[in-house]
Amino acid sequence: MSTAAAGVVFLVVLVAALAAAHVPLGDYMYRVYSSDRDSSVERVIYRLIGVDSRSEQTWGAYARSVLAFSSISVLFLFALQLVQGALPLHLHDPATKMTPALAWNTAVSFVTNTNWQNYSGESTDGHLVQMAGLAVQNFVSAAVGMGVAIALVRGFARKRTGDLGNFWVDLVRGTLRILLPISVLGAILLVAGGAIQNFHLNDQVVNTLGGAQQTITGGPVASQEAIKELGTNGGGFYNANSAHPFENPTTWTNWLEIFLLLVISFSLPRTFGRMVGSTKQGYAIASVMASLYLVSVTLMMWFQLQHHGTVPTAIGAATEGVEQRFGVADSAVFADSTTLTSTGAVDSFHDSYTSLGGMMAMFNMQLGEVAPGGTGSGLYGMLILAVITVFVAGLMVGRTPEYLGKKINPREIKLAASYFLVTPLIVLVGTSIAMALPGERAAMLNSGPHGLSEILYAFTSAANNNGSAFAGLSANTTWYNTALGLAMVVGRFLPMVLALALAGSLARQGVTPESAGTLPTHRPQFVGMVAGVTVILVALTFLPMLALGPIAEGIH
């Protein structure tokens, strides 16, 4: 079987598995967030943190809870990294001591679900930090995103109320009932596939075939790998991330990791449809996500299989930057899936991709990571794009736009438009400042268009909370750690606040009955409109910068 044919089979089986999981997992998540019963473990947690699970919050209270929890998480993880030398299970390597700037960047990165890493995990963070700090944030940061998505859905589903649910209940249920059980199953499968799970430190020395000695660092890898993908986090236990055989041993574990990073985001539209009382609406949103995904992954595979490598005339360039166990086609599917979600995991080096392949990875993130997007963040991002689409359609026919019986008034469209503009502003301003500073330009491995692409990719990844990178940029400096950390914070929490404000505004409305002039939002016409608006808005925003970077490199 040819490489291209094997890649197509790999993709078809993946799509079939996601389609099979869509209804049962989506319905299960609907029951989790709609239930009025707490488990005994949940009741203990609510007592410990002083929460009344029966009380609900306005959008402002929900947003304050999100920000308070996340702020405390950043402070805890920041401090934990700085004092890890005095804690058990530390690597005890003074050459890789965590600096305050790097600790800040890493803490913000994992709390914002970005998982950008300016360090080598196997030599910098000990096992206790990996487990009690990074892995915990992999769970709760994903649960925060899911909670905000569910709050926005409640805004569409409810009428004449200011209540959007309880953040603490959504956080606990998302973690204990959804993320934890699936992660346990995923970790068991990864261990069965050859991923390691132990407490070995950097004291395992082996003799290589060349007669040298090499230190092999073990650790609780499989347990972190499962939630890293499921929660669309992406932070690797090892510097090579999912290209490392201890994290991702075989072709089928590579398939499993892609499935895990997509399955919740592709199933949440079903949850949305159940909560608003119309599964057709859920299918429409899922169809937009699936359409954008299939087009993007097809283009990525074509760009890589036809013309792979930054030096395509060199011997072996067809596999430059690609792990041999997976090959070009499967690596392209992985790269496309991680950049269309907020995962950031890699099983190949994106810096070695063709100019147009690298452009696709950037464009995927610039879409807002909505196809299907991050765990939770993909759904609320896509719903806001649907609101913008309804507004545009309303202008075309000269009537007040409506979506799911809720009128899109000036307040709602201002919130939606502001949401969309946040990340482009961060990306373009951050990239411009970095290119204007000689010291920061010097961090580029390459000059010219590819060097610009390295910096553009970094700020695109940070602002959209992805975490993958063009490896050529030396970003472990005080300036980049600070600037990218700020991009992660603003890119994560300002859109969340705007989404919650939109949810509160919608929840206070009544329901407008459908009329002959109401735009049907469950038909293929609407699916095409949302996909078109998404692509056009992003192209208008980023095309000039892409033209100076990857496009210029491609035609050079």
Secondary structure as UniProt FT lines:
FT   HELIX           3..34
FT   HELIX           40..49
FT   TURN            53..54
FT   HELIX           59..82
FT   HELIX           84..86
FT   TURN            88..89
FT   HELIX           94..96
FT   HELIX           100..111
FT   TURN            112..113
FT   HELIX           121..124
FT   HELIX           127..128
FT   HELIX           129..135
FT   HELIX           136..157
FT   HELIX           167..173
FT   HELIX           174..179
FT   HELIX           180..193
FT   TURN            202..203
FT   STRAND          204..207
FT   TURN            209..210
FT   STRAND          213..216
FT   HELIX           221..230
FT   TURN            231..232
FT   TURN            239..240
FT   HELIX           241..243
FT   TURN            245..247
FT   HELIX           251..276
FT   HELIX           279..306
FT   TURN            312..313
FT   TURN            315..316
FT   HELIX           317..319
FT   TURN            320..321
FT   TURN            324..326
FT   HELIX           327..340
FT   TURN            341..342
FT   HELIX           350..352
FT   HELIX           355..366
FT   TURN            367..368
FT   TURN            370..373
FT   TURN            375..376
FT   HELIX           377..397
FT   STRAND          402..403
FT   TURN            404..405
FT   STRAND          406..407
FT   HELIX           410..436
FT   HELIX           438..441
FT   TURN            442..443
FT   HELIX           448..463
FT   TURN            464..465
FT   TURN            471..472
FT   HELIX           478..507
FT   TURN            516..517
FT   HELIX           524..546
FT   HELIX           547..551
FT   HELIX           552..554
//
